[in-house]
Amino acid sequence: QVQLVESGGGLVQAGGSLRLSCAASGLTFSSCAMGWVRQAPGKEREFVAAISRLGYSTFYADSVKGRFTISRDNAKNTVYLQMNSLKPEDTAVYYCAATRGVLTTTTTAYGYWGQGTQVTVSS
């Protein structure tokens, strides 16, 4: 049974930082590209960042480029999202997602999802 468990969300002031973690189990982690997707109230899910299987390639949404960094530790079956210079518009539920395919920005390509962690940025 595949499980993706996110942690690290919370309430932070604008300009602050948070680090999200996603611990994976039930799959061969190093064979999966990983991504972070977010969903704000009343909006559709939005791609945030993705990382290739071995971590050599990353891709970011324009809205977070230069502020967010995705990374992974295959020895710990964990993917991270370091979020700096947070803005109120970053407020959303953040989901970790996995795909046995290659790195992708297409949210529907991810076959496995976590339950999400809330990030709230106050102005």
N, C-alpha and C positions, 0 to 999 in steps of 0.2 A: 504494500500500500504506500503510495507516494504521499509524502507530507512535506509541505513548505510552511515554515513557521516564522513569521516576521516579528521583530521586536525593535524597540528604540524610538517609537513615535512619542509624541507629547505636545505640550504647549510651549512655544518659544516666541520671543519678541522679534520683530522685524530686524534683520541684520544678524541674527543669531545663527547657530549651527545645531544640527542634529546628525547622528549617524544611525542609519537603519541597518539591521542585520536580518538575514534570512537563512535559517538552518534547514537543510534538505535531508531527507531520508527516503529510503525505498526506491531509489534510482541510482544509476551510475552517474554521479555528479559531474565527473570530468568529461562525460560524453554529451552533456547538455549545455547549450547556450542559455544564458540567464538574462532576465530583464526585470526592470521595474516599470510599473504602470500605475498611474494615479487616476482617481475619479473624484472630482469635486461635486458638491451637491447640485443636482439638477443638470449635470453635464455628463457627456459620454466619457468612457475610459480613454485616457491619453497616454501614449507612449512617453516614457521619461528617459530611460537609458538601457543599454544592453551591452553584454560582454560575451566574447566568444568562449569556446570550451576551455581553452588553456589560458585565457586572459590576455592574449596578445592583441586583440582588436576590441575597440569599444566604439559606441555610437551614442550620441545624445540628441535630445530634442533641442531645437534652437532656444527655447525658453529657459533651459537650464544650463546650457553650454557655458563653461567657464566658472560655474558656481557649484555644480554637482560632480562627483567623481564616483564611478562604479568600479568595484574591484572584487576579487574572489580569492578564496583560499581553498584549493581543492583537497588539501590534507584535512581540512575541517568541514568540508561539505557546506561551506557558507559563502554567501555573496553579501556584499555591503553596498550601501549608498551613503556617501559622505555629502551632506548638504550644507553649504555655507551661504552666507549673505541671503538668508531666507527672506522672502517677500510674502505679504498677505495672500497674494494670488497663488502661492504654493500650497495653500491650505487644501487638503484632500485626504482621502484614504489612499494609502500607498500599498500596492500589491507586488509581491514577488512572483515571478512566473518562470517556468522552465519549458524548453523545447528540445527534443532530440534532434532537431534540424540545426541549421546553421544560424548564426547571429541574424536577428531580424528586428525590424521596427514595427512589424505588423502584429498588432495585439492578438488577432484571431489565430495566429500561427502558434501561439503558446498553448500547450496542452495541459499544463499543470499550473495550478494557482494556489497561493496562500490565502489566508482569511483576511488579510489586510491589517494595517496599523494606521491609526489616525495621526495626522500631522496638522497642527493648528498654529498659524503664525499670526500674532496680533500686531496691530499697527501702533 
